[in-house]
């Protein structure tokens, strides 16, 4: 329940939400997934690891660019 305000008291400013950093989020998830694959022995080929890393980082960058374009188009 919100607290009561005195007659002359101003409202609190609106809270700003934190924008999601998609590049950092997806890159972190990629490194965790690749690390789990290497530790469990599911991924033993270094070339396969490198390919997955490059493709995953490219996908993360693409998502980050699209999210920024969408945010600018909305005027934020």
DONU-838415 format. One record per residue: x, y, z of N, C-alpha, C, O in turn. Coordinates in steps of 0.2 Angstrom, whole numbers, plus 5000, padded with zeros to 4 digits. Layout:
<rs>
<r <X; Y; Z>; <X; Y; Z>; <X; Y; Z>; <X; Y; Z>>
...
</rs>
This chain:
<rs>
<r <5004; 4994; 5000>; <5000; 5000; 5000>; <5004; 5006; 5000>; <5009; 5007; 5004>>
<r <5003; 5011; 4995>; <5008; 5017; 4995>; <5006; 5021; 5001>; <5001; 5021; 5004>>
<r <5012; 5025; 5003>; <5011; 5029; 5009>; <5007; 5035; 5007>; <5007; 5037; 5001>>
<r <5004; 5038; 5012>; <5000; 5044; 5011>; <5005; 5050; 5010>; <5010; 5050; 5014>>
<r <5003; 5055; 5006>; <5007; 5061; 5005>; <5004; 5067; 5009>; <4998; 5068; 5009>>
<r <5008; 5072; 5011>; <5006; 5078; 5014>; <5003; 5082; 5008>; <5004; 5081; 5002>>
<r <4999; 5087; 5010>; <4996; 5092; 5005>; <5001; 5095; 5000>; <4999; 5095; 4994>>
<r <5006; 5097; 5002>; <5011; 5101; 4997>; <5016; 5096; 4995>; <5021; 5099; 4991>>
<r <5016; 5090; 4996>; <5022; 5085; 4994>; <5021; 5083; 4987>; <5016; 5082; 4985>>
<r <5027; 5084; 4983>; <5027; 5082; 4976>; <5027; 5074; 4975>; <5030; 5071; 4980>>
<r <5025; 5072; 4970>; <5025; 5065; 4968>; <5033; 5063; 4966>; <5036; 5068; 4964>>
<r <5034; 5057; 4968>; <5041; 5055; 4966>; <5042; 5055; 4959>; <5037; 5053; 4955>>
<r <5048; 5056; 4956>; <5049; 5055; 4949>; <5048; 5048; 4946>; <5049; 5044; 4950>>
<r <5046; 5048; 4940>; <5045; 5041; 4937>; <5051; 5037; 4937>; <5057; 5040; 4936>>
<r <5051; 5031; 4939>; <5057; 5027; 4939>; <5059; 5025; 4932>; <5055; 5023; 4928>>
<r <5065; 5025; 4930>; <5068; 5023; 4923>; <5069; 5016; 4924>; <5072; 5013; 4929>>
<r <5068; 5012; 4919>; <5070; 5005; 4918>; <5076; 5005; 4915>; <5078; 5009; 4911>>
<r <5080; 4999; 4917>; <5087; 4998; 4914>; <5086; 4995; 4907>; <5082; 4990; 4907>>
<r <5089; 4997; 4902>; <5089; 4994; 4896>; <5093; 4988; 4896>; <5099; 4987; 4899>>
<r <5091; 4983; 4892>; <5094; 4976; 4892>; <5100; 4977; 4887>; <5099; 4979; 4881>>
<r <5106; 4975; 4889>; <5112; 4974; 4885>; <5112; 4967; 4882>; <5115; 4963; 4885>>
<r <5109; 4967; 4876>; <5108; 4960; 4873>; <5114; 4957; 4871>; <5115; 4951; 4871>>
<r <5119; 4961; 4869>; <5126; 4958; 4867>; <5129; 4955; 4873>; <5131; 4949; 4872>>
<r <5129; 4958; 4878>; <5132; 4955; 4884>; <5128; 4949; 4887>; <5131; 4944; 4889>>
<r <5122; 4950; 4887>; <5118; 4944; 4889>; <5119; 4938; 4885>; <5120; 4932; 4888>>
<r <5118; 4939; 4879>; <5118; 4933; 4874>; <5126; 4930; 4874>; <5127; 4924; 4873>>
<r <5131; 4934; 4874>; <5138; 4932; 4874>; <5139; 4928; 4881>; <5142; 4923; 4880>>
<r <5137; 4931; 4886>; <5137; 4927; 4892>; <5134; 4920; 4892>; <5137; 4915; 4894>>
<r <5128; 4920; 4890>; <5125; 4913; 4889>; <5128; 4909; 4884>; <5129; 4903; 4886>>
<r <5131; 4911; 4879>; <5135; 4907; 4874>; <5141; 4904; 4878>; <5143; 4898; 4877>>
<r <5145; 4908; 4881>; <5151; 4906; 4885>; <5149; 4901; 4890>; <5153; 4896; 4891>>
<r <5144; 4902; 4894>; <5142; 4897; 4898>; <5140; 4890; 4895>; <5142; 4885; 4897>>
<r <5136; 4891; 4890>; <5134; 4884; 4886>; <5140; 4881; 4883>; <5141; 4875; 4883>>
<r <5145; 4885; 4880>; <5151; 4882; 4877>; <5155; 4879; 4882>; <5158; 4873; 4882>>
<r <5156; 4882; 4888>; <5160; 4879; 4894>; <5157; 4873; 4896>; <5160; 4868; 4898>>
<r <5150; 4873; 4897>; <5147; 4866; 4899>; <5148; 4861; 4894>; <5149; 4855; 4896>>
<r <5148; 4862; 4888>; <5149; 4857; 4882>; <5156; 4855; 4883>; <5157; 4849; 4882>>
<r <5161; 4859; 4884>; <5168; 4857; 4884>; <5169; 4853; 4891>; <5172; 4847; 4890>>
<r <5166; 4855; 4896>; <5167; 4851; 4903>; <5164; 4845; 4903>; <5167; 4840; 4906>>
<r <5158; 4844; 4900>; <5155; 4837; 4899>; <5158; 4833; 4894>; <5156; 4827; 4894>>
<r <5162; 4835; 4890>; <5165; 4831; 4885>; <5161; 4830; 4878>; <5163; 4827; 4874>>
<r <5156; 4834; 4878>; <5151; 4834; 4872>; <5154; 4837; 4866>; <5153; 4835; 4860>>
<r <5159; 4842; 4867>; <5162; 4846; 4862>; <5170; 4845; 4863>; <5173; 4848; 4867>>
<r <5173; 4841; 4859>; <5180; 4839; 4859>; <5184; 4843; 4854>; <5190; 4843; 4854>>
<r <5181; 4845; 4848>; <5184; 4847; 4842>; <5185; 4855; 4843>; <5181; 4859; 4844>>
<r <5192; 4857; 4843>; <5193; 4864; 4844>; <5190; 4868; 4838>; <5188; 4874; 4839>>
<r <5191; 4865; 4832>; <5188; 4869; 4827>; <5180; 4870; 4827>; <5178; 4875; 4826>>
<r <5177; 4865; 4830>; <5170; 4865; 4831>; <5168; 4871; 4836>; <5163; 4874; 4835>>
<r <5172; 4871; 4841>; <5171; 4876; 4846>; <5172; 4883; 4844>; <5168; 4887; 4845>>
<r <5177; 4884; 4839>; <5179; 4890; 4837>; <5173; 4893; 4832>; <5171; 4898; 4832>>
<r <5170; 4888; 4828>; <5165; 4889; 4823>; <5159; 4891; 4827>; <5155; 4896; 4826>>
<r <5157; 4888; 4833>; <5151; 4889; 4837>; <5152; 4896; 4840>; <5147; 4900; 4841>>
<r <5158; 4897; 4842>; <5159; 4904; 4846>; <5158; 4910; 4841>; <5155; 4915; 4843>>
<r <5161; 4909; 4835>; <5160; 4915; 4830>; <5153; 4915; 4828>; <5151; 4921; 4827>>
<r <5150; 4910; 4826>; <5143; 4910; 4824>; <5138; 4913; 4830>; <5134; 4917; 4829>>
<r <5140; 4911; 4836>; <5136; 4913; 4842>; <5137; 4921; 4843>; <5132; 4924; 4845>>
<r <5143; 4923; 4843>; <5145; 4930; 4844>; <5142; 4934; 4838>; <5140; 4940; 4839>>
<r <5142; 4932; 4832>; <5139; 4935; 4826>; <5131; 4936; 4828>; <5128; 4941; 4826>>
<r <5128; 4931; 4830>; <5121; 4931; 4831>; <5119; 4936; 4837>; <5115; 4940; 4837>>
<r <5124; 4936; 4842>; <5123; 4941; 4848>; <5123; 4948; 4845>; <5119; 4952; 4847>>
<r <5128; 4949; 4841>; <5129; 4956; 4838>; <5123; 4958; 4834>; <5121; 4964; 4834>>
<r <5121; 4953; 4830>; <5115; 4955; 4826>; <5109; 4957; 4830>; <5105; 4961; 4828>>
<r <5107; 4953; 4835>; <5102; 4954; 4840>; <5103; 4961; 4843>; <5098; 4965; 4844>>
<r <5109; 4963; 4845>; <5110; 4969; 4848>; <5109; 4975; 4843>; <5106; 4980; 4846>>
<r <5111; 4974; 4837>; <5110; 4979; 4832>; <5102; 4980; 4831>; <5100; 4986; 4831>>
<r <5099; 4975; 4830>; <5092; 4975; 4829>; <5088; 4978; 4835>; <5083; 4982; 4834>>
<r <5090; 4977; 4841>; <5087; 4979; 4847>; <5088; 4987; 4847>; <5084; 4991; 4849>>
<r <5094; 4989; 4845>; <5096; 4996; 4846>; <5092; 5000; 4840>; <5089; 5005; 4842>>
<r <5091; 4997; 4834>; <5087; 5000; 4829>; <5080; 5001; 4831>; <5077; 5006; 4830>>
<r <5077; 4996; 4834>; <5070; 4996; 4836>; <5069; 5001; 4842>; <5064; 5005; 4842>>
<r <5074; 5002; 4846>; <5074; 5007; 4852>; <5074; 5014; 4849>; <5070; 5018; 4851>>
<r <5078; 5015; 4844>; <5079; 5022; 4841>; <5073; 5023; 4837>; <5070; 5029; 4837>>
<r <5070; 5018; 4834>; <5064; 5019; 4830>; <5058; 5021; 4835>; <5053; 5025; 4833>>
<r <5058; 5019; 4841>; <5052; 5020; 4845>; <5054; 5027; 4849>; <5049; 5030; 4852>>
<r <5060; 5030; 4848>; <5061; 5036; 4851>; <5064; 5036; 4858>; <5063; 5041; 4861>>
<r <5067; 5031; 4860>; <5069; 5030; 4867>; <5077; 5031; 4866>; <5080; 5031; 4871>>
</rs>
